[in-house]
Amino acid sequence: MSDSRWTPDRAAVLMESWTASPALRAHMWAVSHSMRHMAPRHDADPDYWAVVGLLHDFDYERFPNPDRAPDAEHPTAGVAELRAQDFPEDGCEAILGHASYTGVPRTTDLARVLFAVDELAGFVVACALVRPSRSLGDLEAPSVLKKLKDKGFARGVSRDDVRSGAEELGVPLDALVRDVIMALRPHEAQLGLGAEG
């Protein structure tokens, strides 16, 4: 359920106040743009889905959770802050659920889409960064799928999460990849890509 008090501008202020890293900020923007792109096909509010995407990792820099504690640090600490600010509960549940180690089930479209695009958005950006153009403009799904098979490339991206995300949505992985590319293309300068990147 959306909440008109939580605008993308308000979410950006909170995210930026907790996150100094340009790379982490760019990742959250990539997920936010992907969420906005996917919302209409689920009859959801694009602004609200974009807000959830923008805030899903806002606590990661302060509470990185290297041990993957299910009930402490990222994303639990961030959700505690969001709940203190009356953030909608379905958004809190989706943010908790995007980290499988929390054990929070993904029971809504919002939660399933966030999980599906999180790792994939980062991977798509990484694929664009190694192209001569450094652009999404000439990046196509087959190239991304080929890179997914290269375990040495973007090692930090969980291939299992990428595949599971598509499966949970019930969509072919190549279609999900195309959606994320399309979602991010208009925003590549913000993501550090393209001629301006």
Backbone as JSON Lines, residues from 0, in Angstrom:
{"i":0,"aa":"M","n":[0.85,-1.18,0.0],"ca":[0.0,0.0,0.0],"c":[0.9,1.24,0.0]}
{"i":1,"aa":"S","n":[0.62,2.17,-0.89],"ca":[1.46,3.36,-0.97],"c":[1.07,4.35,0.12]}
{"i":2,"aa":"D","n":[1.93,5.34,0.3],"ca":[1.73,6.35,1.33],"c":[2.22,7.66,0.74]}
{"i":3,"aa":"S","n":[1.32,8.6,0.56],"ca":[1.67,9.85,-0.14],"c":[2.71,10.66,0.62]}
{"i":4,"aa":"R","n":[2.92,10.37,1.88],"ca":[3.96,11.09,2.63],"c":[5.35,10.65,2.2]}
{"i":5,"aa":"W","n":[5.44,9.46,1.61],"ca":[6.74,8.93,1.2],"c":[6.95,9.15,-0.29]}
{"i":6,"aa":"T","n":[7.41,10.35,-0.63],"ca":[7.68,10.71,-2.01],"c":[9.1,10.25,-2.38]}
{"i":7,"aa":"P","n":[9.38,10.12,-3.68],"ca":[10.75,9.82,-4.09],"c":[11.76,10.85,-3.55]}
{"i":8,"aa":"D","n":[11.37,12.12,-3.49],"ca":[12.29,13.14,-2.97],"c":[12.61,12.9,-1.5]}
{"i":9,"aa":"R","n":[11.58,12.58,-0.71],"ca":[11.81,12.3,0.72],"c":[12.71,11.08,0.88]}
{"i":10,"aa":"A","n":[12.44,10.05,0.09],"ca":[13.26,8.83,0.17],"c":[14.71,9.12,-0.21]}
{"i":11,"aa":"A","n":[14.91,9.96,-1.24],"ca":[16.27,10.28,-1.67],"c":[17.03,11.0,-0.58]}
{"i":12,"aa":"V","n":[16.36,11.9,0.13],"ca":[17.03,12.62,1.23],"c":[17.47,11.64,2.32]}
{"i":13,"aa":"L","n":[16.59,10.71,2.68],"ca":[16.94,9.72,3.7],"c":[18.08,8.83,3.22]}
{"i":14,"aa":"M","n":[17.98,8.32,2.02],"ca":[19.01,7.45,1.48],"c":[20.37,8.15,1.46]}
{"i":15,"aa":"E","n":[20.39,9.39,0.97],"ca":[21.66,10.11,0.86],"c":[22.22,10.49,2.22]}
{"i":16,"aa":"S","n":[21.36,10.69,3.2],"ca":[21.85,11.04,4.54],"c":[22.51,9.84,5.23]}
{"i":17,"aa":"W","n":[22.17,8.64,4.8],"ca":[22.75,7.43,5.39],"c":[23.86,6.82,4.55]}
{"i":18,"aa":"T","n":[23.98,7.23,3.29],"ca":[24.87,6.56,2.34],"c":[25.77,7.57,1.65]}
{"i":19,"aa":"A","n":[27.08,7.42,1.86],"ca":[28.05,8.32,1.21],"c":[28.58,7.74,-0.1]}
{"i":20,"aa":"S","n":[28.63,6.43,-0.21],"ca":[29.25,5.77,-1.36],"c":[28.5,6.05,-2.66]}
{"i":21,"aa":"P","n":[29.17,6.66,-3.65],"ca":[28.51,6.88,-4.94],"c":[28.06,5.58,-5.6]}
{"i":22,"aa":"A","n":[28.84,4.51,-5.46],"ca":[28.48,3.24,-6.08],"c":[27.22,2.65,-5.44]}
{"i":23,"aa":"L","n":[27.14,2.73,-4.12],"ca":[25.95,2.2,-3.45],"c":[24.73,3.05,-3.76]}
{"i":24,"aa":"R","n":[24.9,4.36,-3.81],"ca":[23.79,5.22,-4.2],"c":[23.31,4.87,-5.61]}
{"i":25,"aa":"A","n":[24.26,4.68,-6.53],"ca":[23.9,4.34,-7.92],"c":[23.15,3.01,-7.96]}
{"i":26,"aa":"H","n":[23.58,2.06,-7.14],"ca":[22.87,0.77,-7.11],"c":[21.42,0.97,-6.66]}
{"i":27,"aa":"M","n":[21.22,1.75,-5.62],"ca":[19.86,1.96,-5.13],"c":[19.01,2.67,-6.18]}
{"i":28,"aa":"W","n":[19.6,3.62,-6.9],"ca":[18.86,4.29,-7.98],"c":[18.51,3.29,-9.08]}
{"i":29,"aa":"A","n":[19.45,2.38,-9.41],"ca":[19.18,1.39,-10.45],"c":[18.0,0.5,-10.04]}
{"i":30,"aa":"V","n":[17.99,0.07,-8.79],"ca":[16.88,-0.76,-8.32],"c":[15.58,0.07,-8.31]}
{"i":31,"aa":"S","n":[15.67,1.32,-7.91],"ca":[14.5,2.18,-7.88],"c":[13.9,2.35,-9.28]}
{"i":32,"aa":"H","n":[14.75,2.61,-10.27],"ca":[14.25,2.78,-11.64],"c":[13.64,1.47,-12.16]}
{"i":33,"aa":"S","n":[14.24,0.35,-11.79],"ca":[13.69,-0.94,-12.21],"c":[12.33,-1.18,-11.57]}
{"i":34,"aa":"M","n":[12.2,-0.83,-10.3],"ca":[10.92,-1.0,-9.61],"c":[9.84,-0.12,-10.24]}
{"i":35,"aa":"R","n":[10.18,1.13,-10.53],"ca":[9.22,2.04,-11.16],"c":[8.74,1.46,-12.5]}
{"i":36,"aa":"H","n":[9.66,0.92,-13.26],"ca":[9.34,0.35,-14.57],"c":[8.39,-0.84,-14.45]}
{"i":37,"aa":"M","n":[8.57,-1.64,-13.4],"ca":[7.79,-2.87,-13.25],"c":[6.42,-2.64,-12.59]}
{"i":38,"aa":"A","n":[6.25,-1.55,-11.88],"ca":[5.03,-1.34,-11.1],"c":[3.74,-1.38,-11.93]}
{"i":39,"aa":"P","n":[3.66,-0.71,-13.09],"ca":[2.39,-0.67,-13.81],"c":[1.84,-2.05,-14.18]}
{"i":40,"aa":"R","n":[2.71,-2.99,-14.5],"ca":[2.19,-4.31,-14.88],"c":[1.64,-5.08,-13.69]}
{"i":41,"aa":"H","n":[1.89,-4.57,-12.49],"ca":[1.32,-5.17,-11.28],"c":[0.23,-4.27,-10.68]}
{"i":42,"aa":"D","n":[-0.25,-3.32,-11.49],"ca":[-1.28,-2.37,-11.05],"c":[-0.89,-1.68,-9.75]}
{"i":43,"aa":"A","n":[0.37,-1.29,-9.67],"ca":[0.9,-0.68,-8.45],"c":[1.33,0.76,-8.73]}
{"i":44,"aa":"D","n":[1.53,1.51,-7.66],"ca":[1.93,2.91,-7.73],"c":[3.43,2.99,-8.06]}
{"i":45,"aa":"P","n":[3.8,3.5,-9.24],"ca":[5.21,3.56,-9.6],"c":[6.06,4.36,-8.62]}
{"i":46,"aa":"D","n":[5.52,5.47,-8.1],"ca":[6.3,6.27,-7.15],"c":[6.61,5.47,-5.89]}
{"i":47,"aa":"Y","n":[5.61,4.76,-5.38],"ca":[5.83,4.0,-4.16],"c":[6.81,2.85,-4.39]}
{"i":48,"aa":"W","n":[6.66,2.14,-5.48],"ca":[7.61,1.06,-5.76],"c":[9.02,1.62,-5.93]}
{"i":49,"aa":"A","n":[9.13,2.79,-6.56],"ca":[10.45,3.41,-6.72],"c":[11.05,3.76,-5.36]}
{"i":50,"aa":"V","n":[10.22,4.22,-4.44],"ca":[10.68,4.55,-3.08],"c":[11.21,3.3,-2.38]}
{"i":51,"aa":"V","n":[10.47,2.2,-2.47],"ca":[10.93,0.96,-1.84],"c":[12.27,0.53,-2.43]}
{"i":52,"aa":"G","n":[12.4,0.62,-3.74],"ca":[13.67,0.28,-4.38],"c":[14.8,1.19,-3.92]}
{"i":53,"aa":"L","n":[14.51,2.46,-3.77],"ca":[15.54,3.41,-3.38],"c":[16.01,3.2,-1.94]}
{"i":54,"aa":"L","n":[15.13,2.69,-1.1],"ca":[15.47,2.53,0.31],"c":[15.89,1.11,0.7]}
{"i":55,"aa":"H","n":[15.92,0.17,-0.24],"ca":[16.14,-1.22,0.16],"c":[17.51,-1.47,0.78]}
{"i":56,"aa":"D","n":[18.51,-0.68,0.42],"ca":[19.87,-0.85,0.95],"c":[20.38,0.39,1.68]}
{"i":57,"aa":"F","n":[19.49,1.3,2.08],"ca":[19.99,2.58,2.6],"c":[20.78,2.42,3.88]}
{"i":58,"aa":"D","n":[20.59,1.32,4.61],"ca":[21.33,1.09,5.86],"c":[22.6,0.26,5.67]}
{"i":59,"aa":"Y","n":[22.88,-0.16,4.45],"ca":[23.97,-1.12,4.21],"c":[25.34,-0.56,4.6]}
{"i":60,"aa":"E","n":[25.57,0.7,4.35],"ca":[26.87,1.28,4.67],"c":[27.1,1.33,6.19]}
{"i":61,"aa":"R","n":[26.09,1.69,6.94],"ca":[26.21,1.77,8.41],"c":[26.18,0.39,9.06]}
{"i":62,"aa":"F","n":[25.4,-0.52,8.5],"ca":[25.19,-1.85,9.1],"c":[25.35,-2.94,8.04]}
{"i":63,"aa":"P","n":[26.58,-3.19,7.6],"ca":[26.79,-4.07,6.44],"c":[26.42,-5.54,6.64]}
{"i":64,"aa":"N","n":[26.4,-6.03,7.85],"ca":[25.97,-7.4,8.16],"c":[26.79,-8.47,7.44]}
{"i":65,"aa":"P","n":[28.11,-8.49,7.64],"ca":[28.93,-9.51,6.96],"c":[28.6,-10.93,7.39]}
{"i":66,"aa":"D","n":[28.05,-11.1,8.58],"ca":[27.71,-12.44,9.06],"c":[26.3,-12.88,8.67]}
{"i":67,"aa":"R","n":[25.59,-11.99,7.98],"ca":[24.22,-12.28,7.53],"c":[23.31,-12.65,8.71]}
{"i":68,"aa":"A","n":[23.39,-11.86,9.75],"ca":[22.5,-12.07,10.9],"c":[21.07,-11.85,10.45]}
{"i":69,"aa":"P","n":[20.16,-12.77,10.77],"ca":[18.79,-12.64,10.29],"c":[17.98,-11.55,10.97]}
{"i":70,"aa":"D","n":[18.44,-11.09,12.14],"ca":[17.62,-10.15,12.92],"c":[18.41,-8.95,13.43]}
{"i":71,"aa":"A","n":[19.52,-8.63,12.76],"ca":[20.33,-7.47,13.15],"c":[21.02,-6.91,11.92]}
{"i":72,"aa":"E","n":[21.49,-5.67,12.04],"ca":[22.19,-4.99,10.95],"c":[21.31,-4.94,9.69]}
{"i":73,"aa":"H","n":[21.95,-4.89,8.5],"ca":[21.2,-4.76,7.24],"c":[20.43,-6.03,6.94]}
{"i":74,"aa":"P","n":[19.16,-5.98,6.54],"ca":[18.3,-4.8,6.39],"c":[17.45,-4.49,7.63]}
{"i":75,"aa":"T","n":[17.67,-5.25,8.7],"ca":[16.84,-5.09,9.9],"c":[16.96,-3.69,10.5]}
{"i":76,"aa":"A","n":[18.18,-3.16,10.54],"ca":[18.38,-1.83,11.13],"c":[17.65,-0.76,10.33]}
{"i":77,"aa":"G","n":[17.74,-0.86,9.01],"ca":[17.05,0.11,8.17],"c":[15.54,0.03,8.32]}
{"i":78,"aa":"V","n":[15.02,-1.18,8.39],"ca":[13.58,-1.34,8.54],"c":[13.12,-0.8,9.89]}
{"i":79,"aa":"A","n":[13.93,-0.96,10.93],"ca":[13.57,-0.38,12.24],"c":[13.45,1.14,12.12]}
{"i":80,"aa":"E","n":[14.37,1.75,11.38],"ca":[14.3,3.21,11.17],"c":[13.06,3.57,10.35]}
{"i":81,"aa":"L","n":[12.77,2.8,9.33],"ca":[11.6,3.08,8.5],"c":[10.31,2.94,9.31]}
{"i":82,"aa":"R","n":[10.23,1.9,10.11],"ca":[9.03,1.72,10.94],"c":[8.88,2.88,11.93]}
{"i":83,"aa":"A","n":[9.99,3.38,12.44],"ca":[9.94,4.52,13.36],"c":[9.41,5.77,12.65]}
{"i":84,"aa":"Q","n":[9.57,5.79,11.31],"ca":[9.07,6.92,10.53],"c":[7.74,6.58,9.83]}
{"i":85,"aa":"D","n":[7.06,5.55,10.31],"ca":[5.74,5.15,9.8],"c":[5.75,4.79,8.32]}
{"i":86,"aa":"F","n":[6.8,4.13,7.88],"ca":[6.84,3.63,6.51],"c":[5.84,2.49,6.38]}
{"i":87,"aa":"P","n":[5.15,2.36,5.25],"ca":[4.17,1.29,5.09],"c":[4.76,-0.1,5.35]}
{"i":88,"aa":"E","n":[3.98,-0.92,6.03],"ca":[4.48,-2.23,6.45],"c":[4.79,-3.16,5.27]}
{"i":89,"aa":"D","n":[4.02,-3.06,4.18],"ca":[4.34,-3.96,3.06],"c":[5.7,-3.62,2.46]}
{"i":90,"aa":"G","n":[6.07,-2.34,2.52],"ca":[7.4,-1.94,2.06],"c":[8.49,-2.46,2.99]}
{"i":91,"aa":"C","n":[8.23,-2.41,4.29],"ca":[9.19,-2.94,5.27],"c":[9.38,-4.44,5.06]}
{"i":92,"aa":"E","n":[8.27,-5.15,4.85],"ca":[8.36,-6.6,4.63],"c":[9.11,-6.92,3.34]}
{"i":93,"aa":"A","n":[8.88,-6.13,2.31],"ca":[9.6,-6.36,1.04],"c":[11.1,-6.13,1.22]}
{"i":94,"aa":"I","n":[11.46,-5.09,1.95],"ca":[12.88,-4.8,2.17],"c":[13.53,-5.91,3.0]}
{"i":95,"aa":"L","n":[12.84,-6.38,4.02],"ca":[13.37,-7.51,4.78],"c":[13.51,-8.74,3.89]}
{"i":96,"aa":"G","n":[12.52,-9.0,3.06],"ca":[12.51,-10.19,2.23],"c":[13.53,-10.2,1.11]}
{"i":97,"aa":"H","n":[14.05,-9.01,0.73],"ca":[15.03,-9.02,-0.36],"c":[16.33,-9.67,0.06]}
{"i":98,"aa":"A","n":[16.56,-9.79,1.36],"ca":[17.73,-10.5,1.89],"c":[17.22,-11.86,2.39]}
{"i":99,"aa":"S","n":[17.46,-12.89,1.63],"ca":[16.89,-14.2,1.95],"c":[17.26,-14.68,3.36]}
{"i":100,"aa":"Y","n":[18.43,-14.25,3.84],"ca":[18.87,-14.73,5.15],"c":[18.0,-14.23,6.3]}
{"i":101,"aa":"T","n":[17.14,-13.26,6.07],"ca":[16.24,-12.81,7.15],"c":[15.14,-13.84,7.41]}
{"i":102,"aa":"G","n":[14.88,-14.69,6.43],"ca":[13.82,-15.67,6.58],"c":[12.42,-15.1,6.37]}
{"i":103,"aa":"V","n":[12.33,-13.82,5.98],"ca":[11.02,-13.2,5.76],"c":[10.52,-13.61,4.37]}
{"i":104,"aa":"P","n":[9.37,-14.25,4.29],"ca":[8.88,-14.72,2.99],"c":[8.45,-13.57,2.09]}
{"i":105,"aa":"R","n":[8.6,-13.78,0.8],"ca":[8.19,-12.79,-0.19],"c":[6.8,-13.17,-0.67]}
{"i":106,"aa":"T","n":[5.79,-12.56,-0.07],"ca":[4.4,-12.97,-0.33],"c":[3.63,-11.97,-1.2]}
{"i":107,"aa":"T","n":[4.25,-10.86,-1.56],"ca":[3.57,-9.84,-2.36],"c":[4.34,-9.61,-3.66]}
{"i":108,"aa":"D","n":[3.66,-9.04,-4.65],"ca":[4.35,-8.67,-5.89],"c":[5.48,-7.7,-5.59]}
{"i":109,"aa":"L","n":[5.24,-6.76,-4.69],"ca":[6.27,-5.78,-4.33],"c":[7.53,-6.49,-3.86]}
{"i":110,"aa":"A","n":[7.39,-7.44,-2.96],"ca":[8.54,-8.15,-2.41],"c":[9.23,-9.0,-3.47]}
{"i":111,"aa":"R","n":[8.43,-9.69,-4.29],"ca":[9.02,-10.56,-5.32],"c":[9.77,-9.75,-6.38]}
{"i":112,"aa":"V","n":[9.21,-8.63,-6.78],"ca":[9.89,-7.81,-7.8],"c":[11.16,-7.19,-7.23]}
{"i":113,"aa":"L","n":[11.11,-6.71,-5.99],"ca":[12.33,-6.15,-5.39],"c":[13.44,-7.19,-5.36]}
{"i":114,"aa":"F","n":[13.12,-8.39,-4.94],"ca":[14.13,-9.45,-4.92],"c":[14.64,-9.75,-6.32]}
{"i":115,"aa":"A","n":[13.74,-9.78,-7.29],"ca":[14.11,-10.14,-8.66],"c":[15.02,-9.12,-9.31]}
{"i":116,"aa":"V","n":[14.81,-7.84,-9.04],"ca":[15.59,-6.82,-9.75],"c":[16.83,-6.37,-8.98]}
{"i":117,"aa":"D","n":[16.93,-6.69,-7.71],"ca":[18.04,-6.19,-6.89],"c":[19.4,-6.62,-7.45]}
{"i":118,"aa":"E","n":[19.69,-7.9,-7.44],"ca":[20.98,-8.38,-7.94],"c":[21.1,-8.12,-9.44]}
{"i":119,"aa":"L","n":[20.01,-8.29,-10.15],"ca":[20.05,-8.17,-11.61],"c":[20.36,-6.74,-12.05]}
{"i":120,"aa":"A","n":[19.8,-5.75,-11.39],"ca":[20.08,-4.36,-11.78],"c":[21.58,-4.06,-11.64]}
{"i":121,"aa":"G","n":[22.17,-4.52,-10.55],"ca":[23.61,-4.32,-10.37],"c":[24.42,-5.04,-11.44]}
{"i":122,"aa":"F","n":[23.97,-6.23,-11.8],"ca":[24.69,-7.01,-12.8],"c":[24.59,-6.36,-14.17]}
{"i":123,"aa":"V","n":[23.43,-5.85,-14.52],"ca":[23.25,-5.17,-15.81],"c":[24.16,-3.95,-15.9]}
{"i":124,"aa":"V","n":[24.25,-3.19,-14.82],"ca":[25.15,-2.03,-14.82],"c":[26.6,-2.49,-14.99]}
{"i":125,"aa":"A","n":[26.99,-3.56,-14.31],"ca":[28.35,-4.08,-14.45],"c":[28.63,-4.5,-15.89]}
{"i":126,"aa":"C","n":[27.65,-5.11,-16.53],"ca":[27.81,-5.51,-17.94],"c":[28.03,-4.3,-18.84]}
{"i":127,"aa":"A","n":[27.29,-3.24,-18.58],"ca":[27.45,-2.02,-19.39],"c":[28.82,-1.39,-19.17]}
{"i":128,"aa":"L","n":[29.31,-1.43,-17.94],"ca":[30.59,-0.79,-17.62],"c":[31.77,-1.38,-18.37]}
{"i":129,"aa":"V","n":[31.69,-2.66,-18.73],"ca":[32.83,-3.28,-19.42],"c":[32.7,-3.21,-20.94]}
{"i":130,"aa":"R","n":[31.64,-2.61,-21.45],"ca":[31.5,-2.45,-22.89],"c":[32.33,-1.25,-23.35]}
{"i":131,"aa":"P","n":[32.82,-1.27,-24.59],"ca":[33.57,-0.1,-25.09],"c":[32.77,1.19,-24.97]}
{"i":132,"aa":"S","n":[31.46,1.11,-25.15],"ca":[30.61,2.29,-25.08],"c":[30.3,2.72,-23.65]}
{"i":133,"aa":"R","n":[30.53,1.8,-22.68],"ca":[30.13,2.01,-21.29],"c":[28.66,2.42,-21.2]}
{"i":134,"aa":"S","n":[27.86,1.83,-22.09],"ca":[26.47,2.26,-22.24],"c":[25.51,1.09,-22.22]}
{"i":135,"aa":"L","n":[24.29,1.41,-21.8],"ca":[23.18,0.45,-21.89],"c":[22.53,0.51,-23.27]}
{"i":136,"aa":"G","n":[22.85,1.54,-24.04],"ca":[22.2,1.74,-25.33],"c":[22.42,0.6,-26.29]}
{"i":137,"aa":"D","n":[23.6,-0.05,-26.22],"ca":[23.89,-1.16,-27.13],"c":[24.0,-2.49,-26.38]}
{"i":138,"aa":"L","n":[23.53,-2.52,-25.13],"ca":[23.54,-3.77,-24.36],"c":[22.23,-4.51,-24.57]}
{"i":139,"aa":"E","n":[22.32,-5.78,-24.92],"ca":[21.14,-6.6,-25.14],"c":[21.15,-7.8,-24.19]}
{"i":140,"aa":"A","n":[19.97,-8.38,-24.0],"ca":[19.81,-9.48,-23.04],"c":[20.77,-10.65,-23.29]}
{"i":141,"aa":"P","n":[21.0,-11.1,-24.53],"ca":[21.9,-12.24,-24.7],"c":[23.31,-12.01,-24.14]}
{"i":142,"aa":"S","n":[23.79,-10.77,-24.23],"ca":[25.12,-10.47,-23.67],"c":[25.11,-10.6,-22.15]}
{"i":143,"aa":"V","n":[24.03,-10.15,-21.52],"ca":[23.92,-10.26,-20.06],"c":[23.83,-11.72,-19.65]}
{"i":144,"aa":"L","n":[23.03,-12.49,-20.36],"ca":[22.88,-13.92,-20.04],"c":[24.21,-14.65,-20.2]}
{"i":145,"aa":"K","n":[24.99,-14.27,-21.2],"ca":[26.31,-14.89,-21.4],"c":[27.23,-14.56,-20.24]}
{"i":146,"aa":"K","n":[27.2,-13.3,-19.8],"ca":[28.05,-12.88,-18.66],"c":[27.62,-13.59,-17.37]}
{"i":147,"aa":"L","n":[26.32,-13.88,-17.23],"ca":[25.86,-14.58,-16.03],"c":[26.52,-15.96,-15.91]}
{"i":148,"aa":"K","n":[26.87,-16.57,-17.04],"ca":[27.51,-17.88,-17.02],"c":[28.99,-17.8,-16.66]}
{"i":149,"aa":"D","n":[29.56,-16.6,-16.75],"ca":[30.98,-16.39,-16.42],"c":[31.1,-16.11,-14.92]}
{"i":150,"aa":"K","n":[31.46,-17.14,-14.17],"ca":[31.49,-17.0,-12.7],"c":[32.56,-16.02,-12.23]}
{"i":151,"aa":"G","n":[33.52,-15.71,-13.09],"ca":[34.58,-14.77,-12.71],"c":[34.16,-13.32,-12.86]}
{"i":152,"aa":"F","n":[33.07,-13.08,-13.56],"ca":[32.62,-11.71,-13.8],"c":[31.63,-11.29,-12.72]}
{"i":153,"aa":"A","n":[31.83,-10.1,-12.15],"ca":[30.94,-9.57,-11.11],"c":[30.62,-10.65,-10.08]}
{"i":154,"aa":"R","n":[31.7,-11.17,-9.48],"ca":[31.61,-12.3,-8.56],"c":[30.64,-12.1,-7.41]}
{"i":155,"aa":"G","n":[30.46,-10.86,-6.99],"ca":[29.6,-10.59,-5.84],"c":[28.12,-10.76,-6.11]}
{"i":156,"aa":"V","n":[27.76,-10.9,-7.37],"ca":[26.34,-11.05,-7.72],"c":[25.94,-12.52,-7.61]}
{"i":157,"aa":"S","n":[24.92,-12.79,-6.83],"ca":[24.43,-14.15,-6.65],"c":[23.63,-14.59,-7.87]}
{"i":158,"aa":"R","n":[24.21,-15.52,-8.62],"ca":[23.49,-16.06,-9.77],"c":[22.24,-16.81,-9.32]}
{"i":159,"aa":"D","n":[22.31,-17.46,-8.16],"ca":[21.14,-18.17,-7.63],"c":[19.99,-17.2,-7.38]}
{"i":160,"aa":"D","n":[20.32,-16.02,-6.79],"ca":[19.27,-15.04,-6.53],"c":[18.68,-14.5,-7.82]}
{"i":161,"aa":"V","n":[19.52,-14.29,-8.83],"ca":[19.02,-13.79,-10.11],"c":[18.04,-14.8,-10.71]}
{"i":162,"aa":"R","n":[18.43,-16.07,-10.72],"ca":[17.55,-17.1,-11.29],"c":[16.28,-17.28,-10.45]}
{"i":163,"aa":"S","n":[16.46,-17.32,-9.13],"ca":[15.31,-17.49,-8.23],"c":[14.33,-16.33,-8.37]}
{"i":164,"aa":"G","n":[14.86,-15.12,-8.54],"ca":[14.0,-13.95,-8.68],"c":[13.07,-14.07,-9.87]}
{"i":165,"aa":"A","n":[13.62,-14.49,-11.01],"ca":[12.79,-14.67,-12.2],"c":[11.77,-15.78,-11.98]}
{"i":166,"aa":"E","n":[12.22,-16.87,-11.36],"ca":[11.31,-17.99,-11.11],"c":[10.15,-17.58,-10.19]}
{"i":167,"aa":"E","n":[10.46,-16.83,-9.14],"ca":[9.41,-16.41,-8.21],"c":[8.39,-15.5,-8.9]}
{"i":168,"aa":"L","n":[8.84,-14.74,-9.88],"ca":[7.92,-13.88,-10.63],"c":[7.18,-14.66,-11.72]}
{"i":169,"aa":"G","n":[7.7,-15.83,-12.04],"ca":[7.08,-16.62,-13.1],"c":[7.34,-16.05,-14.48]}
{"i":170,"aa":"V","n":[8.51,-15.43,-14.66],"ca":[8.86,-14.87,-15.97],"c":[10.18,-15.46,-16.43]}
{"i":171,"aa":"P","n":[10.36,-15.61,-17.75],"ca":[11.65,-16.08,-18.25],"c":[12.76,-15.09,-17.89]}
{"i":172,"aa":"L","n":[13.93,-15.61,-17.58],"ca":[15.04,-14.75,-17.18],"c":[15.4,-13.74,-18.27]}
{"i":173,"aa":"D","n":[15.36,-14.16,-19.53],"ca":[15.73,-13.21,-20.59],"c":[14.74,-12.05,-20.66]}
{"i":174,"aa":"A","n":[13.48,-12.31,-20.38],"ca":[12.48,-11.22,-20.38],"c":[12.73,-10.27,-19.22]}
{"i":175,"aa":"L","n":[13.09,-10.8,-18.07],"ca":[13.39,-9.94,-16.92],"c":[14.63,-9.09,-17.19]}
{"i":176,"aa":"V","n":[15.63,-9.69,-17.81],"ca":[16.84,-8.94,-18.17],"c":[16.47,-7.79,-19.11]}
{"i":177,"aa":"R","n":[15.65,-8.08,-20.12],"ca":[15.24,-7.01,-21.06],"c":[14.51,-5.89,-20.32]}
{"i":178,"aa":"D","n":[13.64,-6.25,-19.4],"ca":[12.91,-5.24,-18.63],"c":[13.87,-4.33,-17.85]}
{"i":179,"aa":"V","n":[14.85,-4.93,-17.2],"ca":[15.79,-4.13,-16.41],"c":[16.63,-3.22,-17.32]}
{"i":180,"aa":"I","n":[17.08,-3.74,-18.44],"ca":[17.83,-2.89,-19.38],"c":[16.98,-1.71,-19.82]}
{"i":181,"aa":"M","n":[15.74,-1.98,-20.2],"ca":[14.85,-0.9,-20.65],"c":[14.59,0.1,-19.53]}
{"i":182,"aa":"A","n":[14.46,-0.39,-18.31],"ca":[14.22,0.51,-17.17],"c":[15.39,1.44,-16.93]}
{"i":183,"aa":"L","n":[16.6,0.94,-17.14],"ca":[17.79,1.71,-16.78],"c":[18.31,2.6,-17.91]}
{"i":184,"aa":"R","n":[18.0,2.29,-19.16],"ca":[18.57,3.06,-20.27],"c":[18.36,4.57,-20.15]}
{"i":185,"aa":"P","n":[17.17,5.05,-19.77],"ca":[17.0,6.51,-19.7],"c":[17.79,7.17,-18.56]}
{"i":186,"aa":"H","n":[18.37,6.39,-17.69],"ca":[19.01,6.94,-16.49],"c":[20.5,6.63,-16.42]}
{"i":187,"aa":"E","n":[21.1,6.27,-17.56],"ca":[22.47,5.79,-17.47],"c":[23.46,6.84,-16.98]}
{"i":188,"aa":"A","n":[23.24,8.11,-17.27],"ca":[24.18,9.12,-16.77],"c":[24.16,9.14,-15.24]}
{"i":189,"aa":"Q","n":[22.98,9.04,-14.64],"ca":[22.88,9.01,-13.18],"c":[23.58,7.78,-12.59]}
{"i":190,"aa":"L","n":[23.65,6.71,-13.37],"ca":[24.25,5.47,-12.91],"c":[25.73,5.38,-13.23]}
{"i":191,"aa":"G","n":[26.31,6.46,-13.75],"ca":[27.74,6.46,-14.06],"c":[28.09,5.77,-15.36]}
{"i":192,"aa":"L","n":[27.12,5.7,-16.27],"ca":[27.32,5.0,-17.53],"c":[27.28,5.98,-18.71]}
{"i":193,"aa":"G","n":[27.64,5.47,-19.89],"ca":[27.57,6.26,-21.11],"c":[28.7,7.27,-21.2]}
{"i":194,"aa":"A","n":[28.56,8.14,-22.19],"ca":[29.61,9.13,-22.45],"c":[29.83,10.04,-21.26]}
{"i":195,"aa":"E","n":[28.78,10.27,-20.49],"ca":[28.88,11.17,-19.34],"c":[29.4,10.44,-18.1]}
{"i":196,"aa":"G","n":[29.43,9.09,-18.15],"ca":[29.76,8.28,-16.98],"c":[31.17,8.38,-16.53]}
